[in-house]
Amino acid sequence: MLPAPAASNSRLAEQAIDKPRQDKPGREDKLSATGRSFAILEHVARARTAVDVMDIIDALNLPKATAYRLVDWFVTQGFLSREPGRKRLVVGPRFTALAFGALVASMRDTARHVILQRLVAAVSETCNVGSLVNGEIVYLDRVEAEHWPLRLQLGIGSRMPLHCTAIGKLFLAFAPARQRRNLLGSLSLEAFTEHTITSMSRLDEELKQIRRERVSFDREEFLVGVTCAAVPVTGVEGDVLAAVAVQGPVARLSVDVVCRHLPVLRQAAVDLAATFDSHG
């Protein structure tokens, strides 16, 4: 749950968002200010690189004083952050937490959950949807293959490392270059099994292959005896919104078997992408 701002911060928020500096606001002014606030957050969230306040002013045609005032408030509240040593803006931790909460809530949408259930019925294995949150992969939804006696107890909200999971490597592969460098720089390449990739050069080669083939595999790299394959769920602009994956014991889900499931896995990704586009 997101922390509630202090009373003084609440008054500051009212001044920054709902009250222009001079005239007493009417209803239209309040709606306009609220719209500007959401437009700023959306602009920073959609940007592939950090943005300057002047970028926001030019893109949204905002008054300079208004833009700086709103941006400063968003930074103080943690919705936006400034790059270390620079003044350019990136998404802040509080905005990330809000976005993750919205993603998890959106997966409770019947249409999206049904797509995952349909995929499980087709492949007879456990499937999940995950996304990148604060340098980790977090499961947004998961449907277990009920009829199999061996099941993996990894629920919604479970956090997974990047370098040794199918979804993690997928996000590393398709991240914008600057973000990928930052993510790779933060990795310890911990060995979870004897199959875990612990060489940065080897990981880089695998990421290149993932970009070419648009599928990522976990070959017992995170859990011994478990394989996984993931494909991207992409937005209208080609950005990776999430990933959908199939996972199971290697005894019945070898990489060869996974490859036979790729057409239905990719179709599920297309179907999920359509729900993201239609729901916003």
C-alpha beads as a LAMMPS data file, in Angstrom:
LAMMPS data file: protein, C-alpha beads

280 atoms
279 bonds

1 atom types
1 bond types

-500.0 500.0 xlo xhi
-500.0 500.0 ylo yhi
-500.0 500.0 zlo zhi

Masses

1 110.0

Atoms # bond

1 1 1 0.000 0.000 0.000
2 1 1 1.324 3.413 -0.894
3 1 1 2.150 5.698 2.051
4 1 1 -0.215 8.605 2.652
5 1 1 1.442 12.023 2.340
6 1 1 1.777 14.125 5.472
7 1 1 -0.684 16.954 6.088
8 1 1 1.818 19.597 5.000
9 1 1 2.460 17.639 1.820
10 1 1 -1.284 17.465 1.187
11 1 1 -1.519 21.248 1.350
12 1 1 1.471 21.501 -0.982
13 1 1 -0.193 19.083 -3.385
14 1 1 -3.345 21.208 -3.446
15 1 1 -1.291 24.295 -4.221
16 1 1 0.760 22.553 -6.907
17 1 1 -1.980 20.609 -8.660
18 1 1 -5.278 22.337 -8.082
19 1 1 -4.386 26.026 -7.590
20 1 1 -2.803 28.311 -10.163
21 1 1 -0.530 30.917 -8.618
22 1 1 -2.775 33.895 -9.278
23 1 1 -6.468 33.397 -9.923
24 1 1 -8.811 31.402 -7.720
25 1 1 -9.457 28.162 -9.643
26 1 1 -12.819 27.196 -10.985
27 1 1 -13.857 23.661 -11.912
28 1 1 -12.331 23.903 -15.405
29 1 1 -9.027 25.107 -13.939
30 1 1 -8.907 22.150 -11.564
31 1 1 -9.597 19.669 -14.344
32 1 1 -6.984 21.340 -16.497
33 1 1 -4.383 21.174 -13.722
34 1 1 -5.179 17.525 -13.051
35 1 1 -4.902 16.761 -16.754
36 1 1 -1.520 18.483 -16.896
37 1 1 -0.282 16.440 -13.951
38 1 1 -1.239 13.135 -15.541
39 1 1 0.197 14.278 -18.875
40 1 1 3.569 14.947 -17.234
41 1 1 3.655 11.539 -15.561
42 1 1 2.606 9.795 -18.765
43 1 1 5.237 11.659 -20.780
44 1 1 8.058 10.605 -18.430
45 1 1 6.763 7.032 -18.179
46 1 1 6.598 6.607 -21.966
47 1 1 9.981 8.209 -22.674
48 1 1 12.702 5.734 -23.617
49 1 1 15.354 7.906 -21.946
50 1 1 15.436 10.414 -19.094
51 1 1 13.767 13.720 -19.978
52 1 1 14.459 17.349 -19.156
53 1 1 11.765 19.694 -17.878
54 1 1 12.102 21.699 -21.101
55 1 1 11.295 18.509 -23.040
56 1 1 8.053 18.281 -21.062
57 1 1 7.260 21.954 -21.627
58 1 1 7.783 21.660 -25.381
59 1 1 5.977 18.328 -25.777
60 1 1 2.929 19.301 -23.722
61 1 1 2.887 23.032 -24.467
62 1 1 2.828 23.900 -20.756
63 1 1 3.594 27.239 -19.098
64 1 1 7.152 27.088 -17.790
65 1 1 6.257 28.044 -14.212
66 1 1 3.472 25.453 -14.074
67 1 1 5.696 22.676 -15.409
68 1 1 8.517 23.373 -12.952
69 1 1 6.091 23.634 -10.044
70 1 1 4.391 20.314 -10.844
71 1 1 7.664 18.515 -11.553
72 1 1 9.187 19.727 -8.283
73 1 1 6.165 18.423 -6.374
74 1 1 6.296 15.042 -8.126
75 1 1 10.000 14.755 -7.237
76 1 1 9.420 15.603 -3.557
77 1 1 6.667 12.973 -3.397
78 1 1 8.700 10.242 -5.107
79 1 1 6.568 9.987 -8.247
80 1 1 9.508 11.270 -10.308
81 1 1 13.258 11.145 -9.648
82 1 1 16.240 13.013 -11.014
83 1 1 19.209 11.164 -12.457
84 1 1 22.233 11.215 -10.129
85 1 1 24.334 14.286 -10.880
86 1 1 21.878 15.481 -13.519
87 1 1 18.523 17.207 -13.627
88 1 1 16.872 14.909 -16.130
89 1 1 13.787 13.076 -14.930
90 1 1 12.936 9.388 -14.657
91 1 1 10.078 7.492 -13.061
92 1 1 10.285 7.543 -9.260
93 1 1 9.811 4.682 -6.778
94 1 1 6.340 5.759 -5.704
95 1 1 5.149 5.933 -9.321
96 1 1 6.684 2.484 -9.928
97 1 1 4.801 1.066 -6.940
98 1 1 1.580 2.645 -8.203
99 1 1 2.128 1.254 -11.707
100 1 1 2.850 -2.222 -10.364
101 1 1 -0.304 -2.145 -8.256
102 1 1 -2.282 -1.132 -11.327
103 1 1 -0.742 -3.963 -13.374
104 1 1 -1.571 -6.578 -10.759
105 1 1 -5.109 -5.239 -10.463
106 1 1 -5.483 -5.256 -14.241
107 1 1 -4.565 -8.944 -14.390
108 1 1 -7.661 -9.671 -12.320
109 1 1 -9.589 -8.536 -15.377
110 1 1 -11.538 -11.612 -16.463
111 1 1 -10.472 -11.406 -20.112
112 1 1 -6.769 -11.411 -19.266
113 1 1 -6.978 -14.215 -16.748
114 1 1 -9.060 -16.292 -19.159
115 1 1 -6.331 -15.923 -21.815
116 1 1 -3.841 -17.396 -19.363
117 1 1 -6.244 -20.185 -18.402
118 1 1 -6.767 -20.981 -22.092
119 1 1 -3.007 -21.149 -22.622
120 1 1 -2.592 -23.573 -19.711
121 1 1 -5.328 -25.783 -21.135
122 1 1 -3.536 -25.828 -24.494
123 1 1 -0.037 -26.653 -23.229
124 1 1 -0.962 -28.603 -20.066
125 1 1 1.700 -26.762 -18.099
126 1 1 1.831 -23.883 -15.622
127 1 1 1.915 -20.428 -17.245
128 1 1 2.498 -16.966 -15.858
129 1 1 2.710 -13.314 -16.789
130 1 1 5.501 -11.168 -15.384
131 1 1 6.958 -7.708 -15.704
132 1 1 10.064 -5.743 -14.723
133 1 1 9.760 -3.839 -11.432
134 1 1 12.754 -2.157 -9.768
135 1 1 15.315 -4.433 -11.357
136 1 1 13.454 -7.683 -10.648
137 1 1 10.839 -9.765 -12.409
138 1 1 7.523 -9.854 -10.563
139 1 1 4.704 -12.270 -11.395
140 1 1 1.491 -10.410 -12.225
141 1 1 -0.638 -13.517 -12.739
142 1 1 -0.143 -17.272 -12.685
143 1 1 -2.260 -20.311 -13.512
144 1 1 -1.101 -23.723 -12.356
145 1 1 -1.635 -26.877 -14.400
146 1 1 -4.012 -28.461 -11.905
147 1 1 -3.908 -32.057 -13.140
148 1 1 -0.152 -32.513 -12.737
149 1 1 1.008 -33.835 -9.340
150 1 1 4.272 -31.846 -9.418
151 1 1 3.585 -28.103 -9.095
152 1 1 5.786 -25.062 -8.500
153 1 1 4.619 -22.882 -5.642
154 1 1 5.498 -19.456 -6.990
155 1 1 2.534 -17.141 -6.538
156 1 1 1.513 -13.705 -7.764
157 1 1 3.988 -11.132 -6.483
158 1 1 6.916 -13.580 -6.443
159 1 1 10.170 -11.844 -7.377
160 1 1 12.704 -13.425 -9.699
161 1 1 16.255 -12.457 -10.757
162 1 1 16.970 -11.157 -14.240
163 1 1 19.979 -13.132 -15.455
164 1 1 18.703 -16.684 -14.904
165 1 1 14.976 -16.590 -15.675
166 1 1 13.285 -16.635 -19.059
167 1 1 11.243 -13.489 -18.397
168 1 1 14.237 -11.738 -16.845
169 1 1 16.509 -12.359 -19.801
170 1 1 13.709 -11.314 -22.143
171 1 1 13.423 -7.912 -20.459
172 1 1 17.202 -7.508 -20.460
173 1 1 17.303 -8.284 -24.172
174 1 1 14.616 -5.797 -25.178
175 1 1 15.396 -2.987 -22.745
176 1 1 16.595 0.283 -24.331
177 1 1 20.397 0.379 -24.505
178 1 1 20.883 2.791 -21.584
179 1 1 18.499 0.880 -19.324
180 1 1 20.086 -2.437 -20.309
181 1 1 23.552 -1.134 -19.401
182 1 1 22.272 0.041 -16.018
183 1 1 20.516 -3.270 -15.343
184 1 1 23.531 -5.348 -16.369
185 1 1 25.782 -3.157 -14.242
186 1 1 23.671 -3.931 -11.194
187 1 1 23.754 -7.727 -11.644
188 1 1 25.925 -9.977 -9.497
189 1 1 25.367 -12.983 -11.817
190 1 1 24.813 -15.224 -8.810
191 1 1 24.909 -18.948 -9.612
192 1 1 21.584 -20.508 -8.580
193 1 1 22.366 -23.821 -10.287
194 1 1 25.253 -25.309 -12.243
195 1 1 23.468 -24.129 -15.399
196 1 1 23.236 -20.446 -14.406
197 1 1 24.994 -18.052 -16.760
198 1 1 27.700 -16.326 -14.706
199 1 1 29.736 -14.803 -17.532
200 1 1 28.757 -11.350 -18.760
201 1 1 30.051 -12.081 -22.272
202 1 1 28.036 -15.287 -22.460
203 1 1 24.947 -13.490 -21.157
204 1 1 25.412 -10.765 -23.770
205 1 1 25.530 -13.386 -26.540
206 1 1 22.338 -14.968 -25.249
207 1 1 20.584 -11.587 -25.141
208 1 1 21.498 -11.032 -28.795
209 1 1 19.985 -14.402 -29.670
210 1 1 16.820 -13.557 -27.720
211 1 1 16.438 -10.313 -29.671
212 1 1 16.785 -12.239 -32.941
213 1 1 14.404 -15.067 -32.065
214 1 1 12.005 -13.135 -29.777
215 1 1 11.903 -15.998 -27.289
216 1 1 13.865 -16.580 -24.096
217 1 1 14.641 -19.898 -22.383
218 1 1 15.518 -20.833 -18.827
219 1 1 17.362 -24.150 -19.105
220 1 1 17.420 -25.143 -15.423
221 1 1 19.241 -21.886 -14.699
222 1 1 17.113 -20.788 -11.736
223 1 1 15.699 -24.064 -10.405
224 1 1 17.224 -27.491 -10.963
225 1 1 14.926 -29.652 -13.063
226 1 1 12.736 -26.776 -14.268
227 1 1 12.640 -25.279 -17.771
228 1 1 10.787 -22.209 -18.943
229 1 1 10.200 -20.218 -22.114
230 1 1 8.917 -16.644 -22.385
231 1 1 7.772 -14.384 -25.221
232 1 1 7.119 -10.638 -25.090
233 1 1 3.752 -8.930 -24.721
234 1 1 4.352 -5.758 -26.725
235 1 1 2.537 -2.438 -26.871
236 1 1 1.468 -0.535 -29.972
237 1 1 4.868 1.174 -30.131
238 1 1 6.782 -2.085 -29.827
239 1 1 7.733 -1.666 -26.171
240 1 1 7.634 -4.750 -23.945
241 1 1 4.746 -4.378 -21.486
242 1 1 5.056 -7.822 -19.928
243 1 1 6.013 -11.372 -20.837
244 1 1 4.029 -14.584 -20.881
245 1 1 5.816 -17.795 -20.014
246 1 1 5.293 -21.552 -19.791
247 1 1 7.125 -23.446 -17.056
248 1 1 7.469 -27.063 -15.988
249 1 1 9.739 -29.929 -14.962
250 1 1 12.363 -30.754 -17.568
251 1 1 11.272 -34.410 -17.475
252 1 1 8.156 -33.512 -19.417
253 1 1 8.965 -29.993 -20.691
254 1 1 12.240 -30.144 -22.566
255 1 1 13.325 -27.236 -24.756
256 1 1 12.204 -29.254 -27.800
257 1 1 8.730 -29.663 -26.310
258 1 1 8.629 -25.962 -25.401
259 1 1 9.423 -25.043 -29.000
260 1 1 6.366 -26.974 -30.148
261 1 1 4.288 -24.789 -27.829
262 1 1 5.689 -21.498 -29.188
263 1 1 2.860 -20.772 -31.675
264 1 1 0.168 -20.931 -28.986
265 1 1 2.420 -19.052 -26.551
266 1 1 2.946 -16.244 -29.062
267 1 1 -0.789 -16.099 -29.779
268 1 1 -1.488 -15.706 -26.065
269 1 1 0.990 -12.810 -26.015
270 1 1 -0.845 -11.165 -28.924
271 1 1 -4.189 -11.655 -27.175
272 1 1 -2.844 -10.176 -23.934
273 1 1 -1.343 -7.219 -25.789
274 1 1 -4.743 -6.460 -27.292
275 1 1 -6.267 -6.239 -23.803
276 1 1 -3.561 -3.844 -22.657
277 1 1 -4.146 -1.645 -25.703
278 1 1 -7.918 -1.626 -25.261
279 1 1 -7.807 -1.017 -21.497
280 1 1 -5.099 1.640 -21.597

Bonds

1 1 1 2
2 1 2 3
3 1 3 4
4 1 4 5
5 1 5 6
6 1 6 7
7 1 7 8
8 1 8 9
9 1 9 10
10 1 10 11
11 1 11 12
12 1 12 13
13 1 13 14
14 1 14 15
15 1 15 16
16 1 16 17
17 1 17 18
18 1 18 19
19 1 19 20
20 1 20 21
21 1 21 22
22 1 22 23
23 1 23 24
24 1 24 25
25 1 25 26
26 1 26 27
27 1 27 28
28 1 28 29
29 1 29 30
30 1 30 31
31 1 31 32
32 1 32 33
33 1 33 34
34 1 34 35
35 1 35 36
36 1 36 37
37 1 37 38
38 1 38 39
39 1 39 40
40 1 40 41
41 1 41 42
42 1 42 43
43 1 43 44
44 1 44 45
45 1 45 46
46 1 46 47
47 1 47 48
48 1 48 49
49 1 49 50
50 1 50 51
51 1 51 52
52 1 52 53
53 1 53 54
54 1 54 55
55 1 55 56
56 1 56 57
57 1 57 58
58 1 58 59
59 1 59 60
60 1 60 61
61 1 61 62
62 1 62 63
63 1 63 64
64 1 64 65
65 1 65 66
66 1 66 67
67 1 67 68
68 1 68 69
69 1 69 70
70 1 70 71
71 1 71 72
72 1 72 73
73 1 73 74
74 1 74 75
75 1 75 76
76 1 76 77
77 1 77 78
78 1 78 79
79 1 79 80
80 1 80 81
81 1 81 82
82 1 82 83
83 1 83 84
84 1 84 85
85 1 85 86
86 1 86 87
87 1 87 88
88 1 88 89
89 1 89 90
90 1 90 91
91 1 91 92
92 1 92 93
93 1 93 94
94 1 94 95
95 1 95 96
96 1 96 97
97 1 97 98
98 1 98 99
99 1 99 100
100 1 100 101
101 1 101 102
102 1 102 103
103 1 103 104
104 1 104 105
105 1 105 106
106 1 106 107
107 1 107 108
108 1 108 109
109 1 109 110
110 1 110 111
111 1 111 112
112 1 112 113
113 1 113 114
114 1 114 115
115 1 115 116
116 1 116 117
117 1 117 118
118 1 118 119
119 1 119 120
120 1 120 121
121 1 121 122
122 1 122 123
123 1 123 124
124 1 124 125
125 1 125 126
126 1 126 127
127 1 127 128
128 1 128 129
129 1 129 130
130 1 130 131
131 1 131 132
132 1 132 133
133 1 133 134
134 1 134 135
135 1 135 136
136 1 136 137
137 1 137 138
138 1 138 139
139 1 139 140
140 1 140 141
141 1 141 142
142 1 142 143
143 1 143 144
144 1 144 145
145 1 145 146
146 1 146 147
147 1 147 148
148 1 148 149
149 1 149 150
150 1 150 151
151 1 151 152
152 1 152 153
153 1 153 154
154 1 154 155
155 1 155 156
156 1 156 157
157 1 157 158
158 1 158 159
159 1 159 160
160 1 160 161
161 1 161 162
162 1 162 163
163 1 163 164
164 1 164 165
165 1 165 166
166 1 166 167
167 1 167 168
168 1 168 169
169 1 169 170
170 1 170 171
171 1 171 172
172 1 172 173
173 1 173 174
174 1 174 175
175 1 175 176
176 1 176 177
177 1 177 178
178 1 178 179
179 1 179 180
180 1 180 181
181 1 181 182
182 1 182 183
183 1 183 184
184 1 184 185
185 1 185 186
186 1 186 187
187 1 187 188
188 1 188 189
189 1 189 190
190 1 190 191
191 1 191 192
192 1 192 193
193 1 193 194
194 1 194 195
195 1 195 196
196 1 196 197
197 1 197 198
198 1 198 199
199 1 199 200
200 1 200 201
201 1 201 202
202 1 202 203
203 1 203 204
204 1 204 205
205 1 205 206
206 1 206 207
207 1 207 208
208 1 208 209
209 1 209 210
210 1 210 211
211 1 211 212
212 1 212 213
213 1 213 214
214 1 214 215
215 1 215 216
216 1 216 217
217 1 217 218
218 1 218 219
219 1 219 220
220 1 220 221
221 1 221 222
222 1 222 223
223 1 223 224
224 1 224 225
225 1 225 226
226 1 226 227
227 1 227 228
228 1 228 229
229 1 229 230
230 1 230 231
231 1 231 232
232 1 232 233
233 1 233 234
234 1 234 235
235 1 235 236
236 1 236 237
237 1 237 238
238 1 238 239
239 1 239 240
240 1 240 241
241 1 241 242
242 1 242 243
243 1 243 244
244 1 244 245
245 1 245 246
246 1 246 247
247 1 247 248
248 1 248 249
249 1 249 250
250 1 250 251
251 1 251 252
252 1 252 253
253 1 253 254
254 1 254 255
255 1 255 256
256 1 256 257
257 1 257 258
258 1 258 259
259 1 259 260
260 1 260 261
261 1 261 262
262 1 262 263
263 1 263 264
264 1 264 265
265 1 265 266
266 1 266 267
267 1 267 268
268 1 268 269
269 1 269 270
270 1 270 271
271 1 271 272
272 1 272 273
273 1 273 274
274 1 274 275
275 1 275 276
276 1 276 277
277 1 277 278
278 1 278 279
279 1 279 280
